[in-house]
Amino acid sequence: ISAIVDVDAVKKAASVNQATITEYFVAELIDAFQRVQQQTVSSPKRYKPIRISVPVNIRKIFGSTSMRNFTLFVVVGIDPRLGEYTFAEIIEQVRYQIRNGVNSKSLSRQISRNVAGGRNILIRYAPNFLKGPIMKILSERYGDRLYSSTISNLGALTLPSGMSSHVTRADFYLSPSKSNKVSLAVVGANGRLYLNFSSVLVKRTDIEREFLSTLVAKGIPVEVASNRDELL
């Protein structure tokens, strides 16, 4: 499912909450997960924490010009087992957790941890036929299962003047996984934001519906398209 929204309308909604566009969308996605969980899980005792993985471009933080995928992830979220969170409470948590996690000291700790894992003698010298399955198990246990979804915002595309007039829209997509069944990718171009949901779910669009309908309810016009027309 894809959606197009006006960037100024989203900026206004974000600024009202003293948040960036990314922080605002993360909060709305968490709130959508919270509502769907309330609708589908019979007892609050069975609620699960809601965590969103947010990729961070760390080139600026470390002054790097690397063309490699130089990113780390900040995982933010809430625990609905403690009670229902209002949107104001959610966005307050999101602002704090993202801003607390996006700094050189916190990110350096992540880098050190990742490098230490790569230098582990058992991992370095293990044969590939053993290393592959082990790394897959570790990824499933300590990777995707630690969060509910991923949202990545590329920001506004900067195009050459001779090209921008010929570009009608921009898109990019994230790959959902067995654990993270729905993911959201955002990119801006020509005053618009293009939101693309990727999902492994064939017949369920609960999260997408909750997220987009809330934007509309808050006065943000949304154009929606899907390759699953029967679900719109």
N, C-alpha and C positions, 0 to 999 in steps of 0.2 A: 504494500500500500504506500502510495506517495502523496504528499501534500505540498501545496505552495502557500506561503504566507508572506505578508508584507513585512519587511524588516523593520520599518519604523514603528509599526503596531506592536511588534514583539519587543523592541527596545523600550517602548513606553511602559509596557507591562512589567518588564524586567526592572526598569528604573524605579517604578513605584515600590518594588520590593527590595530596592538597593542591591540589585544583583546584576551579574552579567547575563548575556543571552544563554550561555552554556549553563550557568547555575540555575537560571529560570527553567530551562527545559529539563534539567536533571530533577528539579523539585516537582515539576508537573508529571514526569514519568514515575517517580516514586509514589506520588499521590494516586496515579492511575493504578499502579500495582496494589496499593493499599485498598482501594475501592473494590477491585476485582477479587482480592482475597476475602474481603468482607462478604461479598456476594456469593462466593463459591465454597468457602470453608465454614462448616457448621459451628465450630466452637473457637472462641478466641484463644483457648489454650493450645490449639493446633496451628495457630498462625506461625509463619516463619519470618525471620528478619528479611528486610528488603534492602538490597545493596546494589548500587549501580557503579560499574567500572567506567572511569573517565580517562581516556588517553591524554597525556600531557606532552606537548612539544617542548623538550628541555634544551633545545638549541640556544634559545635566548637566555635561559637561566645560567647556562655554562659557557656562553659566548662561543658556541660551536657553529661552524659553517658546513658540517658534515651533510652529505646528500643521502646518507643512510637513514634507516627508519629509527631515528634517535628519539625514542619516546619511552615514557614510563607511565604507570597507571596509578591513579588515586581512586580508591574505593570509598564511596560515601553512602550513607543510608540511615535507616531507622529500624527500631525493633517494635513492631505493632503489638507484641505481647505485653508491652508496658502500658498499653492504652492507645486510643485513637489519636493520631496527630492531626492538628489543623494544618492548613497550607502554610500559614505564617510560621508555625513551629518547624515544619519540614524545610522551608527555605532558609530559616535561621540555621538549622543543622547543616544544610548543604553549603551555605556560605562559609561557615566556620570550618567544616571538614576539608573543603577544597582549598581554602586559603591557608589553612594550617599545614596541608600536605604539599602544596606547591611552593617549596622554598629549597634552596640549595642544600641545607642540612638534612632535611627529610628525604630528599631525592638521592643525596649521596649515600645515605644509609641503604636505600634500595639497591643502588648500583653495587655497593660493597657486598651486599648479600648475594646478588646475582653472580658477581665475579667469583666469590668464594665457592659457590656451587659448581661453577665451571672448572675450578682448579682442583676440585676433589679428586684424589688419586683414583678412587674406585670408578668414578664416572669417566675420567679421562682415558683410562686403560681398559675399560670393559669392552668386550667385542660388541659390534653393532647389533648382532642378533639378540643380545641380552639388553643392550642399552635402549633400543627402540621400545620394547614393551614396558620396561621399567619407567622410562620417561613419560610414556603415555599414561601409566597408572598414576604417577606423581602429578601430571598435569590435570588429570580428572579429579584427583583428590584435593589438590592444593591450588588449582587454577580456576577453571570455569565454575566449579561448584561453590566457590566462595562468594559469588555475587549472582544477582537475579537477571541482569541485563547489562548491555554496554551502550553508551551514547558517545558519539564522536562528532565534534563540530570543527570542520576544516576552516571555518571563517569565510570571509569574502574572497572570491577569486579575483586576482588582479590580472586583467588581460590587456594586451597591447591595443592602442587606440584603433588600429586598423582591423582588429579582430572583434572587439567587443560588440560592435553594431550588428555583427552576423551571428552572435550567440544568443539563442532564444531561451536556453535554460542550461542548468548544470546539475549533474547527479553523481553521487557515489554511494556505494552500498557496503555494509558490513556483512560478514558471514555469521549467521546464527549457528548455534551448536546444540547438541543434545541437552546440555544443561541450561544454556541460555537460549531459550526458544525464540525470543524476540529481541531484536537490536535496532537501534535508531542511528542513522547517519544524517548529518546536516551540513549543507554548504550554501553559501550566498553568492548571488550574481545579479547585477543590474537591479538592485533595490529589492530583491526578493530572496527568501530563504526556501530551499528545497529540502524537504524532510522525507527520507526514505526508510520505511520499516521493512526489515527482512525477518522472515519467520519460517520455522519448520512446521508450524501448525497449519493444517490444510483448511480446516473448517472453523477455526476460532480466531476472532479478531477483537477480543475483549479489551486488551490493552490499548490497541490502536484507537478503538472507538472512544474509550474513556479519555484518552489523551487529547484527541482532536476535538471531541465534542466540548471538552472543558475550555479549550482555546476559543471556540466559537461563543460559548456562554460568557466569556470574559471580554467579548467585543473584538476578537481578532478574526477577521475574515479568513476562511480556509477553503482552498480548492483541493478536491480529493480525486485521485485516480487510482485504479487498481487493475491488475491482471486477473483478479478474481471478482468479476463484476457482480456475480450473484450474491456476494457478501457485503456489498456496499449498501 
